[in-house]
Amino acid sequence: MQALRIQRFGGPEVMKIEAIDRPTPAADEVLIKVFAASVNPVDAKMREGKYPVVTEKDLPYVLGRDVSGEIAAAGNDVSSFLIGDEVFAFLSPEHGGYEEFVLAKSDEVAAMPKSLDAIGAAAVPLAGITAWQGLFDHGSLRSGQRVLIHGGAGGVGHFAIQFAKAKGAWVAVTVSADDKEFAADLGADQMIDYKLERFEDLVEPVDLVFDLIGGETQQRSLAVIKPGGALISTLQEPHKARAAELNIRVGRYTAQPNGAQLQEIAELIDQGKVKVVIASTFELREAAEAQAALRDKHTRGKVVLKVVD
Ligand SMILES: NC(=O)c1ccc[n+]([C@@H]2O[C@H](COP(=O)([O-])OP(=O)(O)OC[C@H]3O[C@@H](n4cnc5c(N)ncnc54)[C@H](OP(=O)(O)O)[C@@H]3O)[C@@H](O)[C@H]2O)c1
């Protein structure tokens, strides 16, 4: 089968399509025939050797953290899926999705939403689960609360807006000026242009800041959180001492594969409560262009690689 691998860390030129053996699932695994794989900021970090989970000893390494596809084979202990079932999954880092067939633990996998095609489904798992776990598992966001999401127009942010609204929360976002309408269409209640406006001057205190940006955006965020509220980041550990003085709970987390949560997200999508927005699609051989587009172009929603026609 074809797989897009790296033999060493480096720039886009280290990604090569190579022929490798199709793997066989262990007892608790399924083999997914991949239709499409999404592109996430972590893919370029892994390629460059800047993501600590992937080290020299893991090379050669197949990039790609999430896929849509169909079950091609299943291990002896798997009873939840049949050959041919259409599924999607956020993969654990041992397996990469930029390839024709990928292994996944059966509890990382969920049935593909009926209302999405393969491209739309591939866009969901990592970004959707990251938004879900950040808002609800780590942020404990509840109905009636107020949340500020930094980076609301990106892959994770556009899901976070919609999940928070589906939960009954009030949502403010920081976005580029020309993404304000996009965020409003997804349900955001207040849109702040991160280049020209200061969110501290505009947002009334919130229960939760969901930080997808880090740096000084994160530092300035403590000023808008109610005592007893929380700041949860996907990027860097917030300053604990200052937060403790203000009675604000802070944390940084790494999203974990979770088929049950993915199934809940699939239901929201099929109920029409959550839209999946695709910024652009590329062929597998164009992975370098796809990663560059995610980094350089103004991204609204998700970038996806087509693995099969
Ligand atoms: N810890 C984890 O498990 C985990 C999981 C997923 C993602 N992440 C990280 O979380 C971050 C977001 O991921 P993503 O997939 O959503 O990225 P993405 O699709 O590239 O989206 C980033 C968004 O942030 C916007 N942006 C840039 N600077 C901003 C600022 N100062 N204020 C507000 N918005 C700003 C961008 O808009 P413009 O194009 O208009 O600038 C873009 O819409 C990435 O750094 C990623 O590595 C971590």
The ligand as an SDF file (V2000), in Angstrom:
LIG
                    3D

 48 52  0  0  0  0  0  0  0  0999 V2000
   -3.0540   20.0620   22.8090 N   0  0  0  0  0  0  0  0  0  0  0  0
   -3.7330   19.4350   21.8470 C   0  0  0  0  0  0  0  0  0  0  0  0
   -4.1160   18.2640   21.9970 O   0  0  0  0  0  0  0  0  0  0  0  0
   -4.0570   20.1660   20.5710 C   0  0  0  0  0  0  0  0  0  0  0  0
   -5.0120   19.6260   19.6930 C   0  0  0  0  0  0  0  0  0  0  0  0
   -5.3580   20.3530   18.5560 C   0  0  0  0  0  0  0  0  0  0  0  0
   -4.7550   21.5710   18.2880 C   0  0  0  0  0  0  0  0  0  0  0  0
   -3.7970   22.0350   19.1370 N   0  0  0  0  0  0  0  0  0  0  0  0
   -3.1630   23.3400   18.8800 C   0  0  0  0  0  0  0  0  0  0  0  0
   -4.2010   24.3210   18.9790 O   0  0  0  0  0  0  0  0  0  0  0  0
   -3.9790   25.3600   18.0400 C   0  0  0  0  0  0  0  0  0  0  0  0
   -5.2140   25.5460   17.1780 C   0  0  0  0  0  0  0  0  0  0  0  0
   -5.3710   24.4070   16.3480 O   0  0  0  0  0  0  0  0  0  0  0  0
   -6.2700   24.4990   15.0230 P   0  0  0  0  0  0  0  0  0  0  0  0
   -6.2290   23.1690   14.3840 O   0  0  0  0  0  0  0  0  0  0  0  0
   -7.5800   25.1110   15.3280 O   0  0  0  0  0  0  0  0  0  0  0  0
   -5.3980   25.5540   14.1490 O   0  0  0  0  0  0  0  0  0  0  0  0
   -5.7980   26.3260   12.8220 P   0  0  0  0  0  0  0  0  0  0  0  0
   -6.8580   25.5690   12.0800 O   0  0  0  0  0  0  0  0  0  0  0  0
   -4.5250   26.6660   12.1470 O   0  0  0  0  0  0  0  0  0  0  0  0
   -6.5240   27.6600   13.3320 O   0  0  0  0  0  0  0  0  0  0  0  0
   -5.8640   28.6870   13.9620 C   0  0  0  0  0  0  0  0  0  0  0  0
   -6.8020   29.9070   13.9100 C   0  0  0  0  0  0  0  0  0  0  0  0
   -6.2910   30.8870   14.8210 O   0  0  0  0  0  0  0  0  0  0  0  0
   -6.4480   32.1610   14.2250 C   0  0  0  0  0  0  0  0  0  0  0  0
   -5.5060   33.0710   14.8880 N   0  0  0  0  0  0  0  0  0  0  0  0
   -4.1770   33.2360   14.6890 C   0  0  0  0  0  0  0  0  0  0  0  0
   -3.6820   34.1220   15.5760 N   0  0  0  0  0  0  0  0  0  0  0  0
   -4.7260   34.5090   16.3530 C   0  0  0  0  0  0  0  0  0  0  0  0
   -4.8600   35.3890   17.4730 C   0  0  0  0  0  0  0  0  0  0  0  0
   -3.8060   36.0560   17.9760 N   0  0  0  0  0  0  0  0  0  0  0  0
   -6.0620   35.5200   18.0440 N   0  0  0  0  0  0  0  0  0  0  0  0
   -7.1370   34.8460   17.5880 C   0  0  0  0  0  0  0  0  0  0  0  0
   -7.1040   34.0180   16.5170 N   0  0  0  0  0  0  0  0  0  0  0  0
   -5.8990   33.8350   15.9180 C   0  0  0  0  0  0  0  0  0  0  0  0
   -6.2090   31.9150   12.7670 C   0  0  0  0  0  0  0  0  0  0  0  0
   -6.8380   32.9340   12.0550 O   0  0  0  0  0  0  0  0  0  0  0  0
   -6.0760   33.8320   10.9450 P   0  0  0  0  0  0  0  0  0  0  0  0
   -5.7300   32.8780    9.8410 O   0  0  0  0  0  0  0  0  0  0  0  0
   -7.0910   34.8240   10.5850 O   0  0  0  0  0  0  0  0  0  0  0  0
   -4.8730   34.4090   11.6520 O   0  0  0  0  0  0  0  0  0  0  0  0
   -6.8910   30.5560   12.5530 C   0  0  0  0  0  0  0  0  0  0  0  0
   -8.2520   30.7330   12.2160 O   0  0  0  0  0  0  0  0  0  0  0  0
   -2.7420   24.9640   17.2290 C   0  0  0  0  0  0  0  0  0  0  0  0
   -1.6100   25.6550   17.7410 O   0  0  0  0  0  0  0  0  0  0  0  0
   -2.6050   23.4740   17.4860 C   0  0  0  0  0  0  0  0  0  0  0  0
   -1.2590   23.0370   17.3980 O   0  0  0  0  0  0  0  0  0  0  0  0
   -3.4280   21.3590   20.2620 C   0  0  0  0  0  0  0  0  0  0  0  0
  1  2  1  0
  2  3  2  0
  2  4  1  0
  4  5  1  0
  4 48  2  0
  5  6  2  0
  6  7  1  0
  7  8  2  0
  8  9  1  0
  8 48  1  0
  9 10  1  0
  9 46  1  0
 10 11  1  0
 11 12  1  0
 11 44  1  0
 12 13  1  0
 13 14  1  0
 14 15  2  0
 14 16  1  0
 14 17  1  0
 17 18  1  0
 18 19  2  0
 18 20  1  0
 18 21  1  0
 21 22  1  0
 22 23  1  0
 23 24  1  0
 23 42  1  0
 24 25  1  0
 25 26  1  0
 25 36  1  0
 26 27  1  0
 26 35  1  0
 27 28  2  0
 28 29  1  0
 29 30  1  0
 29 35  2  0
 30 31  1  0
 30 32  2  0
 32 33  1  0
 33 34  2  0
 34 35  1  0
 36 37  1  0
 36 42  1  0
 37 38  1  0
 38 39  2  0
 38 40  1  0
 38 41  1  0
 42 43  1  0
 44 45  1  0
 44 46  1  0
 46 47  1  0
M  CHG  2   8   1  16  -1
M  END
$$$$
